[in-house]
């Protein structure tokens, strides 16, 4: 797991596993946003599996997939909603962290 801070409230990572969630919580993260669509690759942990364990740990979590169409307006709005509603610091993840970075950058003009 390679977590890269973007700023004080948001960091990104590539795909996480259920086993990573205890460490994510121990690092102080309070919420998670998954930007990876389910079934993107056969070795990927499904969002629902990650979600169940995250909730057991008291982490807020949501799924705002960014697929082949790229960062859509709908996805940006979903990310804005997560940023408005969830405690931070927040971890965004996808396959490499690139989509999680891109969608966060697109929220800046909306959130100020």
Secondary structure, 3 states (H helix, E strand, C coil): CCCEECCCCEEEECCCCHHHHHHHHHCCCCEEEECCCCCCCCCCCCHHHHHHHHHHCCCEEEECCCCCCCCCHHHHHHHHHHHHHCCCCEEEECCCCHHHHHHHHHHHHHHC
